[in-house]
Amino acid sequence: MKTWIAFVLLLLGISAEAKTLLVSDIDDTIKLAHVKDLSEAARFAFDSQSRFLGMSELYQLIDQDQPDLDIVYLSRAPNWLMGRTHRKFLVNGGFPEGQYINRTNYDSDVHKLYSLRDIMNRVRPDTVIFLGDNGEQDAEVYQQISQEYANKGIRFHQFIRVVYSNTSFMILNTRLQSGQVGFVTPIEVAVELEKAGILKTSSVDLLMDALMPEIMIQKNYTAEGVVAFPYFVNCRDFVWRWDADVVRFAPLKDLKKRVVERCKIRP
């Protein structure tokens, strides 16, 4: 009997300590930045308002459906340059509270990798949601962390916003890695998280109801504000993979048409 009680208490302890970790890049993932063009990047550098449509709403829903959630906003930008703007941006955009980490002591090439190791060892999550973009090294860094912690039983869900074409710039590490999901709107991310049991179906329906009208009517090349498809986004390498989910989420049919038209990809 004592052994059984001890076993139950052990299970309860494990359950109580279970944590979900959401790590989000900022520039070109949730904030308009256009980091690949120096003159355009300067234009957005101190813009604490312009953001990708629906990302704060997505994060709020994840926070709502995952009471044990830890959120980290992880930026490669140095504190002296972007720290103040990023903090104002997160507040102005209505993003849920979380730890903000930007580059301080580490070299820019290893800052995210070292910071993520520190975060993983501190939080000790059982589920990790990575969100980044294909403008810099997010895909490679996220994949390396998932491989380093592969023997810990952690579930990793990696999402990379397709902002730039792989052939547009002679820069490495922009291609998605194995198991990563490319996205151009937060709806694709939401559907994947629902299938993983992280978001409720009702939360995905709520997000679609809120975002789809704006996605369908907004101009393709909007420059600033709350934007579905910023003018600088080149998403021709995006791959649509949600046809089977239309049965449960009917708005995906219209979303696919909209994305195919904007990204100029094959239906």
Order of alpha helices (4+ residues) and beta strands (2+ residues): alpha-beta-alpha-beta-alpha-beta-alpha-beta-alpha-beta-alpha-beta-beta-alpha-alpha-beta-alpha
